[in-house]
Amino acid sequence: MLDPQHFKDTFLPYHGHLYRTAYRLLNNGPNAEDVVQDVYVKLWNMREKLGGVNNMKAYATTITRNLCLDLLRSAAYKASRTGISASETSISEISTERIDHKDSLHLIVKLVETLPERQKELFKMRYFNELSLEEIRQLTGLNPVNIRVQLSRALKNIKEQFEKQQGYEKK
């Protein structure tokens, strides 16, 4: 169990990283700050269970990402972005969007697995584990330019295959 001071010492240094992660997903400063505060509350409420966590930064980042995705999926958030009240948003429309989003995510995960081994490894480090290019460089020993080239190729490959798959499904 973390005492208040240990909790602060552990998680407050991640504030900038968590905020940037939330801002990247939400593209909204106040909402990103709200999500980070929700992350801290969630971590505090589960502080007894954090002893088994090996990488606190990655754990906090995952919670941040999940809370952002929950917010983006919420009817109230969508309504505030479009000017339509949440009650006017159809339940079937939300369900269909969730199913489409979930199917797209599953397809992307499958497509990542088809990448060449080096691209797959770098892609997972960057986009699944949310490591910085510097952290990837330290882990792999690769030149940052090489990392960016490999990631660019991986993204291009996934995008092409995704569009190809989506094109087949729409026909």
Order of alpha helices (4+ residues) and beta strands (2+ residues): alpha-alpha-alpha-alpha-alpha-alpha-alpha-alpha-alpha
